[in-house]
Amino acid sequence: MSKLDPQELVGQLALVPLWLHDPLRGAISRSFKFADFAQAFAFMAELAQVAEHLNHHPEWRNVYNRVEIVMTTHDAGGLTRLDFDFASRADAALVHYAGG
């Protein structure tokens, strides 16, 4: 998977407006908040299956009802379509969780 060129990057960023772009790191990130730990963990478990399916794994952190996700493709040295595919799927999964 190759790193997105600047024009492709702008287009992909527009598709995930709630994700923050860190151009220095070549990453996107988003924080999610849930009603409780059980919902946060269920969300992570659901996304773990997505990550396995894509063979593309997030950097993430969970503290009680919050999940922070950072996406980048280390092998490509920045953002690829896989990062945005995962981000879109995370956004879509959020609808299953009250308070998310």
N, C-alpha and C positions, 0 to 999 in steps of 0.2 A: 504494500500500500504506500503510495507516494504522498508527500506533504502537499497540501492545497496551495495553489498559487494565490496571490493577493485578491484577484477578482473572484475566484471560487470561494475564498474565505469570506468575503463580504456577503455573498449570496447565502452561504450556510449560516452565518451569524444571524441573518435576518429571519431564518426559520426557527431559531431558538432564542427569542428576545429576552427571556428571563435568565439566561446564562451570561455570566460575566467573562469577557475576553481579557486574558493577560498576555499581551503581545511579547513581553520580555521572556516569559516562560514558554510561550507557544502552547497555551492551554485555555480551556474554558472551565468555569466552575459554577456551581449553584448550591445553595443551602435549602433544605426542605425541612418543614416543621410539621409534626404529627401530634395527635391527641395524647399519645403516651409511647412508652418504650416498645410495647408489643406491636403497635402499628409501624413504628420506625423500623423495627427488626423485620417485620413481614415485608415491608417495602424493599429492604435490602435483600432479603431472600428471593423475592421475585426478580429483582435486577441481577442477582447472581446467576440465575438461569439464562437471562438475556446475555450476560457477559460470556458465559460458556458457549452459548449458541454462536455468538459473534467471534469467539476466541479473541476478545478484546476486553481487558479488565480495568476497572476504574481504580483510582486512588480515592479512598473514602474514609470517612471518620464518623463515628456515631457517639453522641453523648445524649443519653436519655431519649428525648423525643425529637432530636435533630439529627439529620444526616447531611453531611457535606460531601459533595462529589467533585473531583477534579478529573478532567479528561485531557489526555494528550497521547500521542503515539510516539513513544520513546525511540523505536526503531527508525522512524521517519524524521525525527528531530523536530516535531511540531504537530500541528493539527492535520488530521486526515478525515475522510468521509466517515470512517468508523467512529470517530469521536462524536460526530454530529448524529449519526445513527443511534448511538447509545443515548445521547442526550434527549433526542426526540422520544425514544422509547421510555426513558425515565419520566419525562413530562406526561406522556400518555398513561403510564402506570399510576400516576398520582391520583387520578380520578377514582380509584378504588378505595381510597383512604380518607375517612372523614377528618377534617381539620388539616389536611395536607395542602 
